[in-house]
């Protein structure tokens, strides 16, 4: 049901969407209904925008797995 998202780490600019999505995914994985939301400055992240037909919405952003090393410690709070 809730496997790994192969495109990477999903990001949104809307905190409400982030909270709902985190809770939904946590519940899918059998965890608490309280998901965790991390925050970061958009300028400190190597973001990619979703494309229709590529398992992403146009207003969705994500960090590709190959870009994870560019996100250093202390970026998320």
HELIX and SHEET records of a PDB file:
HELIX    1   1 UNK A   15  UNK A   28  1                                  14    
HELIX    2   2 UNK A   42  UNK A   44  5                                   3    
HELIX    3   3 UNK A   65  UNK A   70  5                                   6    
SHEET    1   A 3 UNK A   9  UNK A  11  0                                        
SHEET    2   A 3 UNK A  61  UNK A  63 -1                                        
SHEET    3   A 3 UNK A  48  UNK A  49 -1                                        
END                                                                             
